[in-house]
Amino acid sequence: MSLAPHTALPAASRLLASLPQAVVLLEPGLRIASLNPAAEQFFGQSLRLLVGMPLREILTFSDQLLLERLDDYETPVSAREVVVTLKGKGARRIDINVAPVADTPGWQVLTIHDNTATEALGDDSGGPDNAVLRGPEIMAHEIKNPLAGIRGAAQLLARKIEDKDRALTELITLEVDRIANLIDQMQKLSRRTAPPVEPCNLHEAARRAINVMSAARGDAPERVGLVEEFDPSLPAVLGSPDALVQVIINLVANASEACAAEEAPRVTIRTRFASGLQLHTSDSGEPVRLPVELRVSDNGPGVEPAMRDHIFEPFVTTKKSGQGLGLPLVRKLVRDMNGRITHERDEEGGFTHFRVHLPLARETRSRSTRRRPAA
């Protein structure tokens, strides 16, 4: 497609700011000269603080040979699945590309793609870590057999009990189906496939999750300090109903355990509009707005500061008997729905917050319709 003569090209700085990939301009000596907003987000620091800093002080490369190749500013470098240590954020697995700047000796352009966030539970590389992460996939067949027996028993039981108790057998059947679907998703994680999304009522998913947990513990939400603060005006979000239930169950269960030792334990589930957030997706390249927020809060002591940047990584846990897969799975499910999840600690108020941001169903559908080519 050609541009009309009067159409001005966007400035290079605007193009760089629009890229979802981290882009860093390196001056001679591998010092940071400039970077785009995606790079600021990756490093967790602002442009003002990073300019002039040696790259080695922020990124530690496990492969010394790769660092030596970066010093050769005349040679392009491309590497996949590079393990680096990011200052203040721990280990990351990234893809990098470095190219010399034309007609400017010593200057280089570095692009970074962070694989850690999107591949924590699924990796086709076949490395040893991947074999460990596929443990649930290996056990899937053995788990599904007893699940089928439980489902059949619940259906038989439903024929023999009174109508007032039948809701519990229906709950068992629904949960068996949800767990079976979850196992199917775990089997597909290594292939990086996402479940289909559809318009979902977020509050229905939240109440279903609460009912499941209450039935499992044999108590009512009000007796365990569970508070609902729902905005009834929220429209449907685009997501997977079963995945939303699983996300909420995990977050509420973690929050309940975190504050269990408090004198008055309290867990709050809140929904609201949160305008201004957006996510760049690789599918369309267009930003997707995430205006709906689900927040799960608890008044427990919170995660240790040294672990806060790593809680979404596999096998990181503060529980003595924990597997460290709950929050990585939550993040995977949220990202499969084009959402995002964050964690923060409010020391002054004494609360820990997990926030899930999701796209609107109607807006996502309308964007998809606008991109559809004319017949």
CORKA-V82881 format. One record per helix or strand of 2 or more residues. SS is the DSSP state (2 for helix, 1 for strand). FROM is the first residue (numbers start at 0). TO is the last residue. If there is no record, write none. Layout:
ss-><SS	SS>
from-><FROM	FROM>
to-><TO	TO>
//
This chain:
ss-><2	1	1	2	2	2	1	2	1	1	1	2	2	2	2	1	2	2	1	1	2	1	1	1	1	2	2	1	1	2>
from-><11	21	30	36	46	54	58	63	76	89	107	115	127	134	162	197	201	220	225	236	240	266	277	286	291	304	325	339	350	360>
to-><17	26	34	42	49	56	60	70	85	99	113	118	132	157	190	199	216	223	228	238	257	272	279	288	297	306	335	345	357	370>
//
